[in-house]
Amino acid sequence: MYLHKKEKNMKEEFIALNVVKNNSNNRFELTVDGFTAFIDFKEKDHVIKLIHTESPPELSGRGVATALIEKTLVYLEENNYKLIPLCPLVFAYIKRHLEWKRIVDASFNGFKD
């Protein structure tokens, strides 16, 4: 199995799970133990705005939201999307992992160099 560099640090229980881009609901989804965490998005001209991340209470404290964010960023990069991180969780994740600024759209000025 191919592991993206970021997934090497991911909890083992999440590595084999796939993030799903659900276009009908405009969400990236990660299902764990029958529960689905998601990130709402809007897409235009191959730029994706990640708006809101939510994880069910049943998955609380397990790192599912972080795994979802990591897998979504990998998906965006592998599919040549640019990102506008409007979701506070995604924004905070990128601030902690500045290497992901490489996929942030140039129009987004929320990060200071």
C-alpha positions as CSV (number, residue, x, y, z in Angstrom):
1,M,0.0,0.0,0.0
2,Y,1.3,3.5,-0.9
3,L,1.6,5.7,2.2
4,H,1.8,9.5,1.8
5,K,4.5,11.0,4.0
6,K,1.9,12.5,6.4
7,E,0.1,9.2,6.8
8,K,3.2,7.6,8.2
9,N,2.5,9.5,11.4
10,M,-1.2,8.6,11.5
11,K,-2.6,6.2,14.0
12,E,-2.4,2.7,12.5
13,E,-6.2,2.1,12.7
14,F,-6.8,4.9,10.2
15,I,-4.1,4.3,7.6
16,A,-6.1,1.7,5.6
17,L,-9.3,3.9,5.6
18,N,-10.1,6.0,2.5
19,V,-11.4,9.5,2.5
20,V,-14.4,9.8,0.2
21,K,-15.2,13.0,-1.7
22,N,-19.0,13.0,-1.6
23,N,-20.0,15.4,-4.3
24,S,-23.7,15.1,-3.8
25,N,-23.4,16.3,-0.1
26,N,-20.3,18.5,-0.7
27,R,-18.3,16.7,2.0
28,F,-15.1,14.8,2.4
29,E,-16.0,11.7,4.6
30,L,-14.1,9.2,6.7
31,T,-16.1,6.4,8.2
32,V,-14.7,4.7,11.3
33,D,-16.6,1.9,13.2
34,G,-19.8,2.8,11.4
35,F,-19.7,6.5,12.2
36,T,-18.8,9.2,9.7
37,A,-16.7,12.3,10.3
38,F,-16.9,14.9,7.5
39,I,-15.5,18.2,6.2
40,D,-18.0,20.4,4.3
41,F,-16.6,22.0,1.2
42,K,-17.4,24.3,-1.7
43,E,-15.6,23.8,-5.0
44,K,-15.1,26.2,-8.0
45,D,-12.4,26.1,-10.7
46,H,-10.4,23.4,-9.0
47,V,-10.2,25.4,-5.8
48,I,-11.8,23.8,-2.7
49,K,-12.9,25.8,0.3
50,L,-12.9,23.5,3.4
51,I,-15.6,25.1,5.6
52,H,-16.5,22.9,8.6
53,T,-15.2,19.7,10.2
54,E,-17.4,17.5,12.3
55,S,-16.8,14.2,14.0
56,P,-19.5,12.2,15.8
57,P,-19.3,12.1,19.6
58,E,-18.8,8.3,19.4
59,L,-15.4,9.0,17.8
60,S,-14.3,11.7,20.2
61,G,-10.7,11.7,21.4
62,R,-9.5,9.1,18.9
63,G,-7.9,11.4,16.4
64,V,-10.5,10.8,13.7
65,A,-10.8,14.5,12.8
66,T,-7.1,14.9,12.4
67,A,-6.9,11.7,10.3
68,L,-9.8,13.1,8.1
69,I,-7.9,16.4,7.7
70,E,-4.7,14.7,6.8
71,K,-6.4,12.4,4.3
72,T,-8.3,15.3,2.8
73,L,-5.1,17.3,2.3
74,V,-3.5,14.3,0.6
75,Y,-6.5,13.9,-1.7
76,L,-6.4,17.6,-2.6
77,E,-2.7,17.5,-3.4
78,E,-2.8,14.2,-5.4
79,N,-5.7,15.6,-7.4
80,N,-4.1,19.0,-8.1
81,Y,-6.6,21.1,-6.1
82,K,-5.8,24.4,-4.4
83,L,-7.1,24.9,-0.9
84,I,-8.8,27.7,0.9
85,P,-8.9,26.6,4.6
86,L,-11.9,28.4,6.1
87,C,-12.5,25.7,8.7
88,P,-10.8,26.6,12.0
89,L,-9.6,23.1,12.5
90,V,-8.1,22.8,9.0
91,F,-6.5,26.2,9.4
92,A,-5.0,25.3,12.8
93,Y,-3.7,22.0,11.3
94,I,-1.9,23.8,8.5
95,K,-0.4,26.3,11.0
96,R,1.1,23.3,12.9
97,H,2.2,21.6,9.7
98,L,3.4,24.5,7.5
99,E,4.5,22.2,4.7
100,W,0.8,22.0,3.7
101,K,0.9,25.7,2.7
102,R,2.1,24.4,-0.6
103,I,-1.5,23.6,-1.6
104,V,-3.1,26.7,-0.2
105,D,-4.5,29.0,-3.0
106,A,-2.5,32.2,-3.5
107,S,-5.7,34.2,-3.0
108,F,-5.9,33.1,0.7
109,N,-3.9,35.5,2.9
110,G,-4.7,34.0,6.3
111,F,-1.1,32.8,6.9
112,K,1.7,35.2,7.5
113,D,5.1,34.3,6.3
